[in-house]
Amino acid sequence: ACNGALLWNVQAAAGLAHASLDPRLAAEIVAFGRDLGAIANVESDDEWFADRLRTPEHESLLSYEILEPDSVGNVDEVIRSGEPIDKVFLDLRDLPEEQAATAVVTLRRVFEKRTAVYESAPGLVEFYSLDASKAAMAQQLARRLQIPAEQTMAIGDDDSDADLLQWAGIGVAMGNATPAAKAAADMITSSNLRDGVAEALEQWLLGRRSLGATVSVPRPGLVAE
């Protein structure tokens, strides 16, 4: 979870491993973002804390907030608590488009050497520890479960998925994936809107070839059955 900053046990509702932001750096990002007009948010142990909810008239069914924050108004308290800060994200979408775009450029310039910075959607900027890695967390999980890497499969669509796709025994990029994700993958399936995940699972895990699946040439030594 959190782009490789958190290994989360769903059944136990507990974090197994973290690659967290330094709380002082998290506080700096939050303060800087607020000065730019952003709504500050943090995630800690799979809980989401926000300064406030977005302006209602700017909401839509396609917005990031599929779920509401677990708590509102206590971002600073969470940072000071000593709990792991797995992610900071700044929401600039209530700002005029040009102002938000300028703020994104400023945030990258100020923090990109000290954090991993992603604009996951226009005006939504996420910050992670430079140590965060989906591949590293997947490797930890595989070791815990005693599963060799060559017996794993990973599916992704973003630059942050590239190391995971490269590590996994079978790395699958979605048809709508970024160039970096596709370059790291063994195969390319259909897009998110065309059931690409189902196609990959059917072909590689269930041994059935889905109609319409697009398969790239596997890496040397990896042979499709």
LINZI-V861571 format. One record per pair of residues at least 24 apart in sequence whose ideal C-beta (glycine too) atoms are under 6 Angstrom apart, sorted by the first residue. I is the first residue (numbers start at 1). J is the second residue. D is the distance in Angstrom with one decimal. If there is no record, write none. Layout:
I&J&D ; I&J&D
This chain:
2&43&6.0 ; 2&86&4.3 ; 2&87&4.5 ; 3&128&5.2 ; 3&132&5.6 ; 3&160&4.8 ; 4&132&4.4 ; 4&133&4.4 ; 4&134&3.8 ; 4&137&5.1 ; 5&86&4.3 ; 5&87&6.0 ; 5&128&5.0 ; 5&129&6.0 ; 5&132&4.0 ; 6&86&4.6 ; 7&137&4.5 ; 7&140&5.9 ; 8&46&5.3 ; 15&45&5.0 ; 17&140&5.5 ; 18&84&4.4 ; 19&129&4.8 ; 19&131&4.2 ; 19&132&4.3 ; 20&84&3.9 ; 20&85&5.3 ; 20&86&5.7 ; 20&129&5.9 ; 21&85&4.6 ; 21&129&5.1 ; 23&79&5.2 ; 23&85&5.9 ; 26&79&5.2 ; 26&85&4.4 ; 26&88&5.2 ; 27&79&5.1 ; 29&88&4.9 ; 29&127&5.4 ; 33&90&3.8 ; 36&103&4.4 ; 37&95&5.2 ; 38&90&3.9 ; 38&91&5.9 ; 38&92&5.0 ; 39&91&4.2 ; 40&75&5.2 ; 41&89&4.9 ; 42&75&5.5 ; 42&78&5.7 ; 42&85&5.6 ; 42&88&5.3 ; 43&86&5.1 ; 43&87&4.2 ; 44&78&5.8 ; 44&83&4.7 ; 44&84&5.8 ; 44&85&5.7 ; 49&75&5.3 ; 49&78&4.9 ; 51&75&5.5 ; 55&94&5.0 ; 58&94&5.5 ; 64&124&5.8 ; 87&128&5.9 ; 88&127&4.4 ; 89&126&4.4 ; 90&125&4.9 ; 91&124&5.8 ; 92&123&4.2 ; 93&123&4.0 ; 133&163&5.9 ; 134&164&3.9 ; 135&163&4.0 ; 135&164&4.8 ; 135&167&4.0 ; 138&164&5.7 ; 155&197&5.8 ; 155&200&6.0 ; 156&181&5.4 ; 157&181&5.8 ; 170&204&5.5 ; 172&200&4.5 ; 186&218&4.8 ; 186&219&5.3 ; 186&222&5.7 ; 187&215&4.8 ; 187&216&4.9 ; 188&214&5.5 ; 188&216&4.8 ; 189&213&5.9
